[in-house]
């Protein structure tokens, strides 16, 4: 356990927000892949603007360096983008609301907590604090999420089975 659980709570809340945003974005209707990507990036940036004041205060309280702060902000952007794509994909492919609910939140909790219990350092709950503290594990996790976000975006840009984009 770190000095503060702020970063871990932030990751969980940002994941929930991103899933909801992705699902809501699907409701806007059909869009070209370029427009969909622009919406994803806009909502990703908006979710970062919401927490930026809190992160700046946390930076002042913990004495984190500016490079660590920027790496953590980059990680949050990638983390949000992954979950926006997942929320959009689930809304696109799964019509049964109860199943989609279980997959959304069960998947988020599993991805966040199972690696922690297995002592596998690939959870966002361990990556973000590691980046904040300037540890090498954080940079490896950042690269991991960079790859995952790229795959997520490419997967989200595929034509949907419902015809709604």
Phi and psi in radians as a Rosetta constraint file:
Dihedral C 1 N 2 CA 2 C 2 CIRCULARHARMONIC -1.500 0.35
Dihedral N 2 CA 2 C 2 N 3 CIRCULARHARMONIC -3.130 0.35
Dihedral C 2 N 3 CA 3 C 3 CIRCULARHARMONIC -0.976 0.35
Dihedral N 3 CA 3 C 3 N 4 CIRCULARHARMONIC -0.647 0.35
Dihedral C 3 N 4 CA 4 C 4 CIRCULARHARMONIC -2.499 0.35
Dihedral N 4 CA 4 C 4 N 5 CIRCULARHARMONIC 2.597 0.35
Dihedral C 4 N 5 CA 5 C 5 CIRCULARHARMONIC -1.630 0.35
Dihedral N 5 CA 5 C 5 N 6 CIRCULARHARMONIC 0.144 0.35
Dihedral C 5 N 6 CA 6 C 6 CIRCULARHARMONIC -0.954 0.35
Dihedral N 6 CA 6 C 6 N 7 CIRCULARHARMONIC -0.849 0.35
Dihedral C 6 N 7 CA 7 C 7 CIRCULARHARMONIC -1.157 0.35
Dihedral N 7 CA 7 C 7 N 8 CIRCULARHARMONIC -0.663 0.35
Dihedral C 7 N 8 CA 8 C 8 CIRCULARHARMONIC -1.177 0.35
Dihedral N 8 CA 8 C 8 N 9 CIRCULARHARMONIC -0.739 0.35
Dihedral C 8 N 9 CA 9 C 9 CIRCULARHARMONIC -1.124 0.35
Dihedral N 9 CA 9 C 9 N 10 CIRCULARHARMONIC -0.690 0.35
Dihedral C 9 N 10 CA 10 C 10 CIRCULARHARMONIC -1.064 0.35
Dihedral N 10 CA 10 C 10 N 11 CIRCULARHARMONIC -0.748 0.35
Dihedral C 10 N 11 CA 11 C 11 CIRCULARHARMONIC -1.077 0.35
Dihedral N 11 CA 11 C 11 N 12 CIRCULARHARMONIC -0.769 0.35
Dihedral C 11 N 12 CA 12 C 12 CIRCULARHARMONIC -1.115 0.35
Dihedral N 12 CA 12 C 12 N 13 CIRCULARHARMONIC -0.838 0.35
Dihedral C 12 N 13 CA 13 C 13 CIRCULARHARMONIC -1.151 0.35
Dihedral N 13 CA 13 C 13 N 14 CIRCULARHARMONIC -0.678 0.35
Dihedral C 13 N 14 CA 14 C 14 CIRCULARHARMONIC -1.141 0.35
Dihedral N 14 CA 14 C 14 N 15 CIRCULARHARMONIC -0.633 0.35
Dihedral C 14 N 15 CA 15 C 15 CIRCULARHARMONIC -1.109 0.35
Dihedral N 15 CA 15 C 15 N 16 CIRCULARHARMONIC -0.769 0.35
Dihedral C 15 N 16 CA 16 C 16 CIRCULARHARMONIC -1.096 0.35
Dihedral N 16 CA 16 C 16 N 17 CIRCULARHARMONIC -0.795 0.35
Dihedral C 16 N 17 CA 17 C 17 CIRCULARHARMONIC -1.046 0.35
Dihedral N 17 CA 17 C 17 N 18 CIRCULARHARMONIC -0.775 0.35
Dihedral C 17 N 18 CA 18 C 18 CIRCULARHARMONIC -1.126 0.35
Dihedral N 18 CA 18 C 18 N 19 CIRCULARHARMONIC -0.701 0.35
Dihedral C 18 N 19 CA 19 C 19 CIRCULARHARMONIC -1.070 0.35
Dihedral N 19 CA 19 C 19 N 20 CIRCULARHARMONIC -0.782 0.35
Dihedral C 19 N 20 CA 20 C 20 CIRCULARHARMONIC -1.125 0.35
Dihedral N 20 CA 20 C 20 N 21 CIRCULARHARMONIC -0.711 0.35
Dihedral C 20 N 21 CA 21 C 21 CIRCULARHARMONIC -1.100 0.35
Dihedral N 21 CA 21 C 21 N 22 CIRCULARHARMONIC -0.781 0.35
Dihedral C 21 N 22 CA 22 C 22 CIRCULARHARMONIC -1.085 0.35
Dihedral N 22 CA 22 C 22 N 23 CIRCULARHARMONIC -0.732 0.35
Dihedral C 22 N 23 CA 23 C 23 CIRCULARHARMONIC -1.160 0.35
Dihedral N 23 CA 23 C 23 N 24 CIRCULARHARMONIC -0.722 0.35
Dihedral C 23 N 24 CA 24 C 24 CIRCULARHARMONIC -1.152 0.35
Dihedral N 24 CA 24 C 24 N 25 CIRCULARHARMONIC -0.646 0.35
Dihedral C 24 N 25 CA 25 C 25 CIRCULARHARMONIC -1.080 0.35
Dihedral N 25 CA 25 C 25 N 26 CIRCULARHARMONIC -0.609 0.35
Dihedral C 25 N 26 CA 26 C 26 CIRCULARHARMONIC -1.068 0.35
Dihedral N 26 CA 26 C 26 N 27 CIRCULARHARMONIC -0.560 0.35
Dihedral C 26 N 27 CA 27 C 27 CIRCULARHARMONIC -1.225 0.35
Dihedral N 27 CA 27 C 27 N 28 CIRCULARHARMONIC -0.219 0.35
Dihedral C 27 N 28 CA 28 C 28 CIRCULARHARMONIC -1.222 0.35
Dihedral N 28 CA 28 C 28 N 29 CIRCULARHARMONIC -0.221 0.35
Dihedral C 28 N 29 CA 29 C 29 CIRCULARHARMONIC 1.701 0.35
Dihedral N 29 CA 29 C 29 N 30 CIRCULARHARMONIC -2.992 0.35
Dihedral C 29 N 30 CA 30 C 30 CIRCULARHARMONIC -1.130 0.35
Dihedral N 30 CA 30 C 30 N 31 CIRCULARHARMONIC 2.522 0.35
Dihedral C 30 N 31 CA 31 C 31 CIRCULARHARMONIC -2.655 0.35
Dihedral N 31 CA 31 C 31 N 32 CIRCULARHARMONIC 2.692 0.35
Dihedral C 31 N 32 CA 32 C 32 CIRCULARHARMONIC -1.217 0.35
Dihedral N 32 CA 32 C 32 N 33 CIRCULARHARMONIC 2.751 0.35
Dihedral C 32 N 33 CA 33 C 33 CIRCULARHARMONIC -0.974 0.35
Dihedral N 33 CA 33 C 33 N 34 CIRCULARHARMONIC -0.633 0.35
Dihedral C 33 N 34 CA 34 C 34 CIRCULARHARMONIC -1.137 0.35
Dihedral N 34 CA 34 C 34 N 35 CIRCULARHARMONIC -0.781 0.35
Dihedral C 34 N 35 CA 35 C 35 CIRCULARHARMONIC -1.139 0.35
Dihedral N 35 CA 35 C 35 N 36 CIRCULARHARMONIC -0.743 0.35
Dihedral C 35 N 36 CA 36 C 36 CIRCULARHARMONIC -1.062 0.35
Dihedral N 36 CA 36 C 36 N 37 CIRCULARHARMONIC -0.764 0.35
Dihedral C 36 N 37 CA 37 C 37 CIRCULARHARMONIC -1.103 0.35
Dihedral N 37 CA 37 C 37 N 38 CIRCULARHARMONIC -0.718 0.35
Dihedral C 37 N 38 CA 38 C 38 CIRCULARHARMONIC -1.099 0.35
Dihedral N 38 CA 38 C 38 N 39 CIRCULARHARMONIC -0.690 0.35
Dihedral C 38 N 39 CA 39 C 39 CIRCULARHARMONIC -1.123 0.35
Dihedral N 39 CA 39 C 39 N 40 CIRCULARHARMONIC -0.784 0.35
Dihedral C 39 N 40 CA 40 C 40 CIRCULARHARMONIC -0.992 0.35
Dihedral N 40 CA 40 C 40 N 41 CIRCULARHARMONIC -0.835 0.35
Dihedral C 40 N 41 CA 41 C 41 CIRCULARHARMONIC -1.178 0.35
Dihedral N 41 CA 41 C 41 N 42 CIRCULARHARMONIC -0.645 0.35
Dihedral C 41 N 42 CA 42 C 42 CIRCULARHARMONIC -1.102 0.35
Dihedral N 42 CA 42 C 42 N 43 CIRCULARHARMONIC -0.846 0.35
Dihedral C 42 N 43 CA 43 C 43 CIRCULARHARMONIC -1.191 0.35
Dihedral N 43 CA 43 C 43 N 44 CIRCULARHARMONIC -0.554 0.35
Dihedral C 43 N 44 CA 44 C 44 CIRCULARHARMONIC -1.102 0.35
Dihedral N 44 CA 44 C 44 N 45 CIRCULARHARMONIC -0.834 0.35
Dihedral C 44 N 45 CA 45 C 45 CIRCULARHARMONIC -1.114 0.35
Dihedral N 45 CA 45 C 45 N 46 CIRCULARHARMONIC -0.681 0.35
Dihedral C 45 N 46 CA 46 C 46 CIRCULARHARMONIC -1.107 0.35
Dihedral N 46 CA 46 C 46 N 47 CIRCULARHARMONIC -0.678 0.35
Dihedral C 46 N 47 CA 47 C 47 CIRCULARHARMONIC -1.180 0.35
Dihedral N 47 CA 47 C 47 N 48 CIRCULARHARMONIC -0.518 0.35
Dihedral C 47 N 48 CA 48 C 48 CIRCULARHARMONIC -1.285 0.35
Dihedral N 48 CA 48 C 48 N 49 CIRCULARHARMONIC -0.645 0.35
Dihedral C 48 N 49 CA 49 C 49 CIRCULARHARMONIC -1.104 0.35
Dihedral N 49 CA 49 C 49 N 50 CIRCULARHARMONIC -0.590 0.35
Dihedral C 49 N 50 CA 50 C 50 CIRCULARHARMONIC -1.089 0.35
Dihedral N 50 CA 50 C 50 N 51 CIRCULARHARMONIC -0.638 0.35
Dihedral C 50 N 51 CA 51 C 51 CIRCULARHARMONIC -1.774 0.35
Dihedral N 51 CA 51 C 51 N 52 CIRCULARHARMONIC -0.079 0.35
Dihedral C 51 N 52 CA 52 C 52 CIRCULARHARMONIC -0.992 0.35
Dihedral N 52 CA 52 C 52 N 53 CIRCULARHARMONIC -0.780 0.35
Dihedral C 52 N 53 CA 53 C 53 CIRCULARHARMONIC -1.060 0.35
Dihedral N 53 CA 53 C 53 N 54 CIRCULARHARMONIC -0.670 0.35
Dihedral C 53 N 54 CA 54 C 54 CIRCULARHARMONIC -1.147 0.35
Dihedral N 54 CA 54 C 54 N 55 CIRCULARHARMONIC -0.700 0.35
Dihedral C 54 N 55 CA 55 C 55 CIRCULARHARMONIC -1.163 0.35
Dihedral N 55 CA 55 C 55 N 56 CIRCULARHARMONIC -0.659 0.35
Dihedral C 55 N 56 CA 56 C 56 CIRCULARHARMONIC -1.136 0.35
Dihedral N 56 CA 56 C 56 N 57 CIRCULARHARMONIC -0.704 0.35
Dihedral C 56 N 57 CA 57 C 57 CIRCULARHARMONIC -1.144 0.35
Dihedral N 57 CA 57 C 57 N 58 CIRCULARHARMONIC -0.738 0.35
Dihedral C 57 N 58 CA 58 C 58 CIRCULARHARMONIC -1.118 0.35
Dihedral N 58 CA 58 C 58 N 59 CIRCULARHARMONIC -0.639 0.35
Dihedral C 58 N 59 CA 59 C 59 CIRCULARHARMONIC -1.091 0.35
Dihedral N 59 CA 59 C 59 N 60 CIRCULARHARMONIC -0.750 0.35
Dihedral C 59 N 60 CA 60 C 60 CIRCULARHARMONIC -1.147 0.35
Dihedral N 60 CA 60 C 60 N 61 CIRCULARHARMONIC -0.664 0.35
Dihedral C 60 N 61 CA 61 C 61 CIRCULARHARMONIC -1.238 0.35
Dihedral N 61 CA 61 C 61 N 62 CIRCULARHARMONIC -0.627 0.35
Dihedral C 61 N 62 CA 62 C 62 CIRCULARHARMONIC -1.660 0.35
Dihedral N 62 CA 62 C 62 N 63 CIRCULARHARMONIC -0.254 0.35
Dihedral C 62 N 63 CA 63 C 63 CIRCULARHARMONIC 1.275 0.35
Dihedral N 63 CA 63 C 63 N 64 CIRCULARHARMONIC 0.469 0.35
Dihedral C 63 N 64 CA 64 C 64 CIRCULARHARMONIC -1.156 0.35
Dihedral N 64 CA 64 C 64 N 65 CIRCULARHARMONIC 2.668 0.35
Dihedral C 64 N 65 CA 65 C 65 CIRCULARHARMONIC -1.369 0.35
Dihedral N 65 CA 65 C 65 N 66 CIRCULARHARMONIC 2.802 0.35
Dihedral C 65 N 66 CA 66 C 66 CIRCULARHARMONIC -1.127 0.35
Dihedral N 66 CA 66 C 66 N 67 CIRCULARHARMONIC -0.711 0.35
Dihedral C 66 N 67 CA 67 C 67 CIRCULARHARMONIC -1.057 0.35
Dihedral N 67 CA 67 C 67 N 68 CIRCULARHARMONIC -0.712 0.35
Dihedral C 67 N 68 CA 68 C 68 CIRCULARHARMONIC -1.124 0.35
Dihedral N 68 CA 68 C 68 N 69 CIRCULARHARMONIC -0.692 0.35
Dihedral C 68 N 69 CA 69 C 69 CIRCULARHARMONIC -1.072 0.35
Dihedral N 69 CA 69 C 69 N 70 CIRCULARHARMONIC -0.802 0.35
Dihedral C 69 N 70 CA 70 C 70 CIRCULARHARMONIC -1.189 0.35
Dihedral N 70 CA 70 C 70 N 71 CIRCULARHARMONIC -0.656 0.35
Dihedral C 70 N 71 CA 71 C 71 CIRCULARHARMONIC -1.132 0.35
Dihedral N 71 CA 71 C 71 N 72 CIRCULARHARMONIC -0.695 0.35
Dihedral C 71 N 72 CA 72 C 72 CIRCULARHARMONIC -1.143 0.35
Dihedral N 72 CA 72 C 72 N 73 CIRCULARHARMONIC -0.702 0.35
Dihedral C 72 N 73 CA 73 C 73 CIRCULARHARMONIC -1.139 0.35
Dihedral N 73 CA 73 C 73 N 74 CIRCULARHARMONIC -0.704 0.35
Dihedral C 73 N 74 CA 74 C 74 CIRCULARHARMONIC -1.098 0.35
Dihedral N 74 CA 74 C 74 N 75 CIRCULARHARMONIC -0.746 0.35
Dihedral C 74 N 75 CA 75 C 75 CIRCULARHARMONIC -1.072 0.35
Dihedral N 75 CA 75 C 75 N 76 CIRCULARHARMONIC -0.769 0.35
Dihedral C 75 N 76 CA 76 C 76 CIRCULARHARMONIC -1.058 0.35
Dihedral N 76 CA 76 C 76 N 77 CIRCULARHARMONIC -0.681 0.35
Dihedral C 76 N 77 CA 77 C 77 CIRCULARHARMONIC -1.088 0.35
Dihedral N 77 CA 77 C 77 N 78 CIRCULARHARMONIC -0.762 0.35
Dihedral C 77 N 78 CA 78 C 78 CIRCULARHARMONIC -1.180 0.35
Dihedral N 78 CA 78 C 78 N 79 CIRCULARHARMONIC -0.743 0.35
Dihedral C 78 N 79 CA 79 C 79 CIRCULARHARMONIC -1.044 0.35
Dihedral N 79 CA 79 C 79 N 80 CIRCULARHARMONIC -0.801 0.35
Dihedral C 79 N 80 CA 80 C 80 CIRCULARHARMONIC -1.094 0.35
Dihedral N 80 CA 80 C 80 N 81 CIRCULARHARMONIC -0.744 0.35
Dihedral C 80 N 81 CA 81 C 81 CIRCULARHARMONIC -1.077 0.35
Dihedral N 81 CA 81 C 81 N 82 CIRCULARHARMONIC -0.729 0.35
Dihedral C 81 N 82 CA 82 C 82 CIRCULARHARMONIC -1.027 0.35
Dihedral N 82 CA 82 C 82 N 83 CIRCULARHARMONIC -0.838 0.35
Dihedral C 82 N 83 CA 83 C 83 CIRCULARHARMONIC -1.310 0.35
Dihedral N 83 CA 83 C 83 N 84 CIRCULARHARMONIC -0.463 0.35
Dihedral C 83 N 84 CA 84 C 84 CIRCULARHARMONIC -1.112 0.35
Dihedral N 84 CA 84 C 84 N 85 CIRCULARHARMONIC -0.791 0.35
Dihedral C 84 N 85 CA 85 C 85 CIRCULARHARMONIC -1.110 0.35
Dihedral N 85 CA 85 C 85 N 86 CIRCULARHARMONIC -0.692 0.35
Dihedral C 85 N 86 CA 86 C 86 CIRCULARHARMONIC -1.156 0.35
Dihedral N 86 CA 86 C 86 N 87 CIRCULARHARMONIC -0.794 0.35
Dihedral C 86 N 87 CA 87 C 87 CIRCULARHARMONIC -1.048 0.35
Dihedral N 87 CA 87 C 87 N 88 CIRCULARHARMONIC -0.726 0.35
Dihedral C 87 N 88 CA 88 C 88 CIRCULARHARMONIC -1.137 0.35
Dihedral N 88 CA 88 C 88 N 89 CIRCULARHARMONIC -0.778 0.35
Dihedral C 88 N 89 CA 89 C 89 CIRCULARHARMONIC -1.120 0.35
Dihedral N 89 CA 89 C 89 N 90 CIRCULARHARMONIC -0.714 0.35
Dihedral C 89 N 90 CA 90 C 90 CIRCULARHARMONIC -1.131 0.35
Dihedral N 90 CA 90 C 90 N 91 CIRCULARHARMONIC -0.726 0.35
Dihedral C 90 N 91 CA 91 C 91 CIRCULARHARMONIC -1.153 0.35
Dihedral N 91 CA 91 C 91 N 92 CIRCULARHARMONIC -0.521 0.35
Dihedral C 91 N 92 CA 92 C 92 CIRCULARHARMONIC -1.347 0.35
Dihedral N 92 CA 92 C 92 N 93 CIRCULARHARMONIC -0.680 0.35
Dihedral C 92 N 93 CA 93 C 93 CIRCULARHARMONIC -1.803 0.35
Dihedral N 93 CA 93 C 93 N 94 CIRCULARHARMONIC -0.397 0.35
Dihedral C 93 N 94 CA 94 C 94 CIRCULARHARMONIC -2.049 0.35
Dihedral N 94 CA 94 C 94 N 95 CIRCULARHARMONIC 1.980 0.35
Dihedral C 94 N 95 CA 95 C 95 CIRCULARHARMONIC -1.541 0.35
Dihedral N 95 CA 95 C 95 N 96 CIRCULARHARMONIC -0.407 0.35
Dihedral C 95 N 96 CA 96 C 96 CIRCULARHARMONIC -1.347 0.35
Dihedral N 96 CA 96 C 96 N 97 CIRCULARHARMONIC 1.965 0.35
Dihedral C 96 N 97 CA 97 C 97 CIRCULARHARMONIC -1.034 0.35
Dihedral N 97 CA 97 C 97 N 98 CIRCULARHARMONIC -0.749 0.35
Dihedral C 97 N 98 CA 98 C 98 CIRCULARHARMONIC -1.130 0.35
Dihedral N 98 CA 98 C 98 N 99 CIRCULARHARMONIC -0.738 0.35
Dihedral C 98 N 99 CA 99 C 99 CIRCULARHARMONIC -1.136 0.35
Dihedral N 99 CA 99 C 99 N 100 CIRCULARHARMONIC -0.723 0.35
Dihedral C 99 N 100 CA 100 C 100 CIRCULARHARMONIC -1.109 0.35
Dihedral N 100 CA 100 C 100 N 101 CIRCULARHARMONIC -0.685 0.35
Dihedral C 100 N 101 CA 101 C 101 CIRCULARHARMONIC -1.066 0.35
Dihedral N 101 CA 101 C 101 N 102 CIRCULARHARMONIC -0.820 0.35
Dihedral C 101 N 102 CA 102 C 102 CIRCULARHARMONIC -1.111 0.35
Dihedral N 102 CA 102 C 102 N 103 CIRCULARHARMONIC -0.751 0.35
Dihedral C 102 N 103 CA 103 C 103 CIRCULARHARMONIC -1.184 0.35
Dihedral N 103 CA 103 C 103 N 104 CIRCULARHARMONIC -0.687 0.35
Dihedral C 103 N 104 CA 104 C 104 CIRCULARHARMONIC -1.060 0.35
Dihedral N 104 CA 104 C 104 N 105 CIRCULARHARMONIC -1.080 0.35
Dihedral C 104 N 105 CA 105 C 105 CIRCULARHARMONIC -1.440 0.35
Dihedral N 105 CA 105 C 105 N 106 CIRCULARHARMONIC -0.574 0.35
Dihedral C 105 N 106 CA 106 C 106 CIRCULARHARMONIC -1.139 0.35
Dihedral N 106 CA 106 C 106 N 107 CIRCULARHARMONIC -0.718 0.35
Dihedral C 106 N 107 CA 107 C 107 CIRCULARHARMONIC -1.126 0.35
Dihedral N 107 CA 107 C 107 N 108 CIRCULARHARMONIC -0.763 0.35
Dihedral C 107 N 108 CA 108 C 108 CIRCULARHARMONIC -1.068 0.35
Dihedral N 108 CA 108 C 108 N 109 CIRCULARHARMONIC -0.837 0.35
Dihedral C 108 N 109 CA 109 C 109 CIRCULARHARMONIC -1.127 0.35
Dihedral N 109 CA 109 C 109 N 110 CIRCULARHARMONIC -0.692 0.35
Dihedral C 109 N 110 CA 110 C 110 CIRCULARHARMONIC -1.126 0.35
Dihedral N 110 CA 110 C 110 N 111 CIRCULARHARMONIC -0.794 0.35
Dihedral C 110 N 111 CA 111 C 111 CIRCULARHARMONIC -1.150 0.35
Dihedral N 111 CA 111 C 111 N 112 CIRCULARHARMONIC -0.582 0.35
Dihedral C 111 N 112 CA 112 C 112 CIRCULARHARMONIC -1.395 0.35
Dihedral N 112 CA 112 C 112 N 113 CIRCULARHARMONIC -0.752 0.35
Dihedral C 112 N 113 CA 113 C 113 CIRCULARHARMONIC -1.736 0.35
Dihedral N 113 CA 113 C 113 N 114 CIRCULARHARMONIC -0.570 0.35
Dihedral C 113 N 114 CA 114 C 114 CIRCULARHARMONIC -1.048 0.35
Dihedral N 114 CA 114 C 114 N 115 CIRCULARHARMONIC -0.798 0.35
Dihedral C 114 N 115 CA 115 C 115 CIRCULARHARMONIC -1.074 0.35
Dihedral N 115 CA 115 C 115 N 116 CIRCULARHARMONIC -0.537 0.35
Dihedral C 115 N 116 CA 116 C 116 CIRCULARHARMONIC -1.152 0.35
Dihedral N 116 CA 116 C 116 N 117 CIRCULARHARMONIC -0.780 0.35
Dihedral C 116 N 117 CA 117 C 117 CIRCULARHARMONIC -1.213 0.35
Dihedral N 117 CA 117 C 117 N 118 CIRCULARHARMONIC -0.467 0.35
Dihedral C 117 N 118 CA 118 C 118 CIRCULARHARMONIC -1.561 0.35
Dihedral N 118 CA 118 C 118 N 119 CIRCULARHARMONIC 0.084 0.35
Dihedral C 118 N 119 CA 119 C 119 CIRCULARHARMONIC 1.007 0.35
Dihedral N 119 CA 119 C 119 N 120 CIRCULARHARMONIC 0.611 0.35
Dihedral C 119 N 120 CA 120 C 120 CIRCULARHARMONIC -1.825 0.35
Dihedral N 120 CA 120 C 120 N 121 CIRCULARHARMONIC 2.071 0.35
Dihedral C 120 N 121 CA 121 C 121 CIRCULARHARMONIC -1.413 0.35
Dihedral N 121 CA 121 C 121 N 122 CIRCULARHARMONIC 0.794 0.35
Dihedral C 121 N 122 CA 122 C 122 CIRCULARHARMONIC -1.991 0.35
Dihedral N 122 CA 122 C 122 N 123 CIRCULARHARMONIC 0.133 0.35
Dihedral C 122 N 123 CA 123 C 123 CIRCULARHARMONIC -1.439 0.35
Dihedral N 123 CA 123 C 123 N 124 CIRCULARHARMONIC 2.525 0.35
Dihedral C 123 N 124 CA 124 C 124 CIRCULARHARMONIC -1.058 0.35
Dihedral N 124 CA 124 C 124 N 125 CIRCULARHARMONIC -0.440 0.35
Dihedral C 124 N 125 CA 125 C 125 CIRCULARHARMONIC -1.156 0.35
Dihedral N 125 CA 125 C 125 N 126 CIRCULARHARMONIC -0.425 0.35
Dihedral C 125 N 126 CA 126 C 126 CIRCULARHARMONIC -1.803 0.35
Dihedral N 126 CA 126 C 126 N 127 CIRCULARHARMONIC -0.497 0.35
Dihedral C 126 N 127 CA 127 C 127 CIRCULARHARMONIC -1.216 0.35
Dihedral N 127 CA 127 C 127 N 128 CIRCULARHARMONIC -0.821 0.35
Dihedral C 127 N 128 CA 128 C 128 CIRCULARHARMONIC -1.091 0.35
Dihedral N 128 CA 128 C 128 N 129 CIRCULARHARMONIC -0.826 0.35
Dihedral C 128 N 129 CA 129 C 129 CIRCULARHARMONIC -1.099 0.35
Dihedral N 129 CA 129 C 129 N 130 CIRCULARHARMONIC -0.585 0.35
Dihedral C 129 N 130 CA 130 C 130 CIRCULARHARMONIC -1.146 0.35
Dihedral N 130 CA 130 C 130 N 131 CIRCULARHARMONIC -0.715 0.35
Dihedral C 130 N 131 CA 131 C 131 CIRCULARHARMONIC -1.101 0.35
Dihedral N 131 CA 131 C 131 N 132 CIRCULARHARMONIC -0.742 0.35
Dihedral C 131 N 132 CA 132 C 132 CIRCULARHARMONIC -1.062 0.35
Dihedral N 132 CA 132 C 132 N 133 CIRCULARHARMONIC -0.650 0.35
Dihedral C 132 N 133 CA 133 C 133 CIRCULARHARMONIC -1.530 0.35
Dihedral N 133 CA 133 C 133 N 134 CIRCULARHARMONIC -0.032 0.35
Dihedral C 133 N 134 CA 134 C 134 CIRCULARHARMONIC 1.354 0.35
Dihedral N 134 CA 134 C 134 N 135 CIRCULARHARMONIC 0.408 0.35
Dihedral C 134 N 135 CA 135 C 135 CIRCULARHARMONIC -1.443 0.35
Dihedral N 135 CA 135 C 135 N 136 CIRCULARHARMONIC 2.667 0.35
Dihedral C 135 N 136 CA 136 C 136 CIRCULARHARMONIC -1.117 0.35
Dihedral N 136 CA 136 C 136 N 137 CIRCULARHARMONIC -0.601 0.35
Dihedral C 136 N 137 CA 137 C 137 CIRCULARHARMONIC -0.965 0.35
Dihedral N 137 CA 137 C 137 N 138 CIRCULARHARMONIC -0.652 0.35
Dihedral C 137 N 138 CA 138 C 138 CIRCULARHARMONIC -1.101 0.35
Dihedral N 138 CA 138 C 138 N 139 CIRCULARHARMONIC -0.696 0.35
Dihedral C 138 N 139 CA 139 C 139 CIRCULARHARMONIC -1.194 0.35
Dihedral N 139 CA 139 C 139 N 140 CIRCULARHARMONIC -0.631 0.35
Dihedral C 139 N 140 CA 140 C 140 CIRCULARHARMONIC -1.126 0.35
Dihedral N 140 CA 140 C 140 N 141 CIRCULARHARMONIC -0.758 0.35
Dihedral C 140 N 141 CA 141 C 141 CIRCULARHARMONIC -1.112 0.35
Dihedral N 141 CA 141 C 141 N 142 CIRCULARHARMONIC -0.654 0.35
Dihedral C 141 N 142 CA 142 C 142 CIRCULARHARMONIC -1.083 0.35
Dihedral N 142 CA 142 C 142 N 143 CIRCULARHARMONIC -0.773 0.35
Dihedral C 142 N 143 CA 143 C 143 CIRCULARHARMONIC -1.117 0.35
Dihedral N 143 CA 143 C 143 N 144 CIRCULARHARMONIC -0.688 0.35
Dihedral C 143 N 144 CA 144 C 144 CIRCULARHARMONIC -1.036 0.35
Dihedral N 144 CA 144 C 144 N 145 CIRCULARHARMONIC -0.830 0.35
Dihedral C 144 N 145 CA 145 C 145 CIRCULARHARMONIC -1.224 0.35
Dihedral N 145 CA 145 C 145 N 146 CIRCULARHARMONIC -0.476 0.35
Dihedral C 145 N 146 CA 146 C 146 CIRCULARHARMONIC -1.092 0.35
Dihedral N 146 CA 146 C 146 N 147 CIRCULARHARMONIC -0.791 0.35
Dihedral C 146 N 147 CA 147 C 147 CIRCULARHARMONIC -1.151 0.35
Dihedral N 147 CA 147 C 147 N 148 CIRCULARHARMONIC -0.772 0.35
Dihedral C 147 N 148 CA 148 C 148 CIRCULARHARMONIC -1.110 0.35
Dihedral N 148 CA 148 C 148 N 149 CIRCULARHARMONIC -0.692 0.35
Dihedral C 148 N 149 CA 149 C 149 CIRCULARHARMONIC -1.178 0.35
Dihedral N 149 CA 149 C 149 N 150 CIRCULARHARMONIC -0.647 0.35
Dihedral C 149 N 150 CA 150 C 150 CIRCULARHARMONIC -1.094 0.35
Dihedral N 150 CA 150 C 150 N 151 CIRCULARHARMONIC -0.783 0.35
Dihedral C 150 N 151 CA 151 C 151 CIRCULARHARMONIC -1.118 0.35
Dihedral N 151 CA 151 C 151 N 152 CIRCULARHARMONIC -0.706 0.35
Dihedral C 151 N 152 CA 152 C 152 CIRCULARHARMONIC -1.091 0.35
Dihedral N 152 CA 152 C 152 N 153 CIRCULARHARMONIC -0.757 0.35
Dihedral C 152 N 153 CA 153 C 153 CIRCULARHARMONIC -1.145 0.35
Dihedral N 153 CA 153 C 153 N 154 CIRCULARHARMONIC -0.786 0.35
Dihedral C 153 N 154 CA 154 C 154 CIRCULARHARMONIC -1.063 0.35
Dihedral N 154 CA 154 C 154 N 155 CIRCULARHARMONIC -0.713 0.35
Dihedral C 154 N 155 CA 155 C 155 CIRCULARHARMONIC -1.135 0.35
Dihedral N 155 CA 155 C 155 N 156 CIRCULARHARMONIC -0.671 0.35
Dihedral C 155 N 156 CA 156 C 156 CIRCULARHARMONIC -1.248 0.35
Dihedral N 156 CA 156 C 156 N 157 CIRCULARHARMONIC -0.379 0.35
Dihedral C 156 N 157 CA 157 C 157 CIRCULARHARMONIC -1.475 0.35
Dihedral N 157 CA 157 C 157 N 158 CIRCULARHARMONIC -0.109 0.35
Dihedral C 157 N 158 CA 158 C 158 CIRCULARHARMONIC -1.185 0.35
Dihedral N 158 CA 158 C 158 N 159 CIRCULARHARMONIC 2.637 0.35
Dihedral C 158 N 159 CA 159 C 159 CIRCULARHARMONIC -1.119 0.35
Dihedral N 159 CA 159 C 159 N 160 CIRCULARHARMONIC 2.478 0.35
Dihedral C 159 N 160 CA 160 C 160 CIRCULARHARMONIC -1.496 0.35
Dihedral N 160 CA 160 C 160 N 161 CIRCULARHARMONIC 2.820 0.35
Dihedral C 160 N 161 CA 161 C 161 CIRCULARHARMONIC -1.349 0.35
Dihedral N 161 CA 161 C 161 N 162 CIRCULARHARMONIC -0.367 0.35
Dihedral C 161 N 162 CA 162 C 162 CIRCULARHARMONIC -1.490 0.35
Dihedral N 162 CA 162 C 162 N 163 CIRCULARHARMONIC -0.192 0.35
Dihedral C 162 N 163 CA 163 C 163 CIRCULARHARMONIC 1.434 0.35
Dihedral N 163 CA 163 C 163 N 164 CIRCULARHARMONIC -0.038 0.35
Dihedral C 163 N 164 CA 164 C 164 CIRCULARHARMONIC -1.602 0.35
Dihedral N 164 CA 164 C 164 N 165 CIRCULARHARMONIC 0.075 0.35
